[in-house]
Amino acid sequence: MKKIFAVALIIFSALVVEAQCQEKYIDLHLHLDGAITPGIAKELAALQNITLPVSNDQELEKLLTLPEDSQNLNDFLKCFEFPLSLLQTPEGLRAAVRLVANEIQSQGVIYAEFHYAPQLHTQKGMTQEDAVKAALEGLKDSKLKANLILCLMRGSDNDAENYQTLELARKYLVKDGGVVGLDLAGAESLYPTQNYEAIFTKAREYKIPFTIHAGEDDGPESIRAALSFGANRIAHGVRAYEDPEVVELIKNSGVSLGLCPTSNRMTNAVPDMLKYPLMDYFYKGIKVTINTDDPAIEGTTLHEEFEYLKHEFGLKDSQKFIMLENSIEAAFTTDEVKEWLRREIF
């Protein structure tokens, strides 16, 4: 009897996995260093002859995931130190892009945009350009349709590094199959979005598409600034509800909000998830998209994000497909790829 039950459980689990894989998703907001699972970490360590600082899988998982007592975005950002240590060689970075792409493809993702900051991968001698080339090679190694978004980083003494990232984005910019845009990430409340007007003015001159992390740890003024810079998308934007005028600005601009429910819950971007504003934004006509942000750190997948919205907020399949269409429209890719995505999903 036990053997029959065990076999039935295996079959049921396989059917669940198969059902998930039949669903198709788009992730426009996924940070490479936040997507390093324990399995990927072990492969990267073995590839680079790096000794892991822990002795078992349980400790490794704890090292790579957000602590339960996390309070805010700044606590969340501390989780990136260890995975970044595995991404400091061309071999490691190239393999990471391939492994993460394969991982999310197995979960039903058919298009993704990997966000990462080349300036954070120079600790062992790589230049920022080396980091761009390595990630591009990683894309070629995977069958997943994916692109790269280079992140500028908020900070007090890294202007030179940010401008170098900007120039690399200009140099390697393509419509699809490589570097397709810029982002601004990091400690939003410590380094306000308003401080970065000059560099995004230059990005606009270069005709580089860009998204900006705004309205996550900082309030609506951060979103207002990003919109004034000409951002094509807002990463997060969850705190727009604190200023109805900003909500109207987003709606009228047609810019999408890249919401990440699990991430927002873990960083306490919204103190009460029962009041999570996603559906309110949706009903107001804002183009919301659903993304993972840092799936390994949060222990989530896009399938689980949509399931959460279904169970907690009553998301209907018809609404889910509208959000996926929003993702297609907002993607930094060609019209041909967008039409392919529509055929695959709808």
Secondary structure, 3 states (H helix, E strand, C coil): CHHHHHHHHHHHHHHHHHHHHHCCEEEEEEEHHHCCCHHHHHHHHHHCCCCCCCCCHHHHHHHHCCCCCCCCHHHHHHHHHHHHHCCCCHHHHHHHHHHHHHHHHCCCEEEEEEEECHHHHCCCCCCHHHHHHHHHHHHHHCCCEEEEEEEEECCCCCHHHHHHHHHHHHHHECCCCCEEEEEEECCCCCCCHHHHHHHHHHHHHCCCCEEEEECCCCCHHHHHHHHHHCCCEEEECHHHHHCHHHHHHHHHHCCEEEECHHHHHHCCCCCCHHHCCHHHHHHCCCCEEECCECHHHHCCCHHHHHHHHHHHHCCCHHHHHHHHHHHHHHCCCCHHHHHHHHHHHC
